[in-house]
Amino acid sequence: MELLESRIAEEGRVYPGNVLKVDSFLNHQVDISLMDRMGEEFYQRFKDQGITKIMTIESSGISIACSTARHFGVPVLFAKKSKSLNIGKDVFVSKVTSFTYQKEYEITVSKRYLGPSDKVLLVDDFLAIGHAMKGLIDICKQAEAKIAGIGICIEKGFQQGGEELRKMGYEVMSLAVIESMSEDGTITFR
């Protein structure tokens, strides 16, 4: 998606350890117009798949999930990174390691909101190593929900996450794929 690539090139900042900061428009301060355009792109690709839910992990994926769900007219379901008293004990659980935070945590989804009748589009802001997506896939498998596809705003194509998910048989649509980036700020798109 040319618009997204342009914003990454203009505003993205590269940090040591292959970290790309795009917090001025994607995952801290959010450009709603851009989110809406990205949600529309995911809708155009997956609109004929019978999707019943858009699913992500809190918190950075929620904004793109909401924009996407608006186009589909379906609910957003997000996996929680920490257990709260109000979610209850009847949950699906998976372990996820965050690339950005270098931390392992359990994600949970209430069994009340996901089941065999669901066809899910998984979305997130970034795809690097793929642990977050694999955690969501695990939860969908536990729920016997079907996965229609995976929508990613920014994929780090030089890391293995996207390739592994595609080898697993999932349709992955990434709106911007970064081929390489260097600490001097140079970003090359695929």
N, C-alpha and C positions, 0 to 999 in steps of 0.2 A: 504494500500500500504506500504509494508515493508520499502522501501527506504525512504519514507516520514516520517514514524514513527521513523526510525533511526536518521534522521536529527533533528527531534523535540527533541528526547531524548538527543542527543549530544549538540545541540546548543540553544534549547529553554530555555527561562528564565521565571520563574513564578513571577508575581508581585501581590501585594495586590489587592483584588477585582476581582479575577479570570481572570486576564489579563495574556495572554501568549504572550511573545515577540519572534517572529521568524524572526526578521528583517534582520538577517544575510544572509537569503536565499530566503525569500518569499515576504516580503512587504516593503522593503526599498532597500537593496541590493538584487538583484534577480539572482538566479542560473538558467540560461536559459536551461541548460541540464535537470534539475529537472522539470522545467515548461513543457518542451517538453514531458517528460515521463508522467506527469500528464495529459496533453492535450490528449495524446494517450490513456490513461485509459478511459477518458470521451468519446472519439471517439468510442472505442471498445464497450462501454455499449450502446451508443445511436445512432450508425451509421445507423441503419435501421429505424429511426424515421422520416426521411424526413425533417430534420432540415434546416431552411433557414437563421437563424441568431443565433449568440451567444451573449447573453446580460448580462451586469453586471452594477455595480455602480462604478463611479470613486472614488478613484484612485487605491486602492490596488487590485481590481479585474481585472484590465485591462491586466496585464501581463498573468494571467492564461487564460483570455478570448482570447487573441491573440494566445497563443499557441494552445488552443483548436480549434479555428477557422481555423488555418492553416491545421489541420488534416481534418476538414470537408470541407474546400474549400469554406467557406461562410464568410460574413462580421461580424465584431464585432460592436455591438451597445452598448454604455454605457450611462447610465443616468447621467446627470450632477447634481452636488450638488449645483451649484449656477447658476443663470441666467446670461447669457452674452448677449450682444447686438446682436451678430451674430446668435443666435439660433432662434430669432423671437418670435412671440406671439402665433403661432399655435402649441401648445405643449400639451402633456399629463403631468399631475402633480400629485405627490403623496407626502405625508408627511412621513418622516422616522426619527426614533430616533436611534442614533448611540450608541451602547453599550460601545464602546471604548472611545468615546469622550463625552458621556453623554450630547448630544446636539441634538435638533430636527432641521431638515432642510427639504426643499422641493427638491425633485428630479424631473428633467424634461427630456423629450424625445421629439424630434421633430416628429410631426405627419407625416412628409414626409418620415420617415424611418421605420415606424412600422404600420402594418395594418392587416386586416382579412386574407390575404393570407400567413401570416408568421407563421411558426412553430418554436418556440424559445427554446433554451436550456439556462437556467439561470445558471450562474456560479459566484462563489465568493471565496475569500481566506478563510474566516471564517464564521461559522454559530454558533451563541450563542443563542440569544433570538429570532432571526428570523425577526426582523423589516425590515432589508434591503431587504430580499427576499419577504416579504409581500408587500413592496412598489413596487418592480418590478412586482410582480403578479398583483397588482392593475393597473399598467400602461398597462400591457398586456391585462387585461380585458377591460380597456377603449378603447384600440385599436382593440379589438376583435381578437387578435392574440392568437394562441394556444400554450400552454406550453407543451413541450415534456418531460421535466424533469428538475431536479436541480442538478448541480454538485458543490460539496464543497470540497475544499482542506482539511480543518481541521474543524471538528464539535466538539463542546464542548457538549458531550453526557449527561453531568450532568445538562445542562440547557435545557429549554423546546422547543427551536426553531425547531430542527429536528423532534421531536415527533409531534408537532403541524402541521408542513407542511405535514408529512406523514398522519396524521388524516384527513387533508384537501383533501387527495387523490393524492398528488404529489409523483412521484418517486424521491427520494432523494438518490444520490450516494455520499457518503463522503469517501474520500481516506484515512483519518485517523480520528478515533473517540476517543476522550479523555474521559475516564470514570471518572477520577478524577485527580486533581493536587493540590499540596500543596505548600505553600510558601517556604518550604525547598528545592524545586526544584523537588520533586518526581512527575512524570507523569505516570499515568496508562492508557493503551489503552484498548479499548473494543475488 
